[in-house]
Amino acid sequence: MAVLNSLFKLRTRSHLITALRFSMLNNAYFPPYNADTFIP
């Protein structure tokens, strides 16, 4: 469970970074394409 949790945290952090980069590029906030796994 700990491994799964750390993987989930890594994935969430990467999604947050992707969203941040995306928003910086477009001057607006957009969730990543796989929004079902995205946690704001």
Secondary structure, 3 states (H helix, E strand, C coil): CHHHHHHHHHHHHHHHHHHHHHHHHHCCCCCCCCHHHCCC
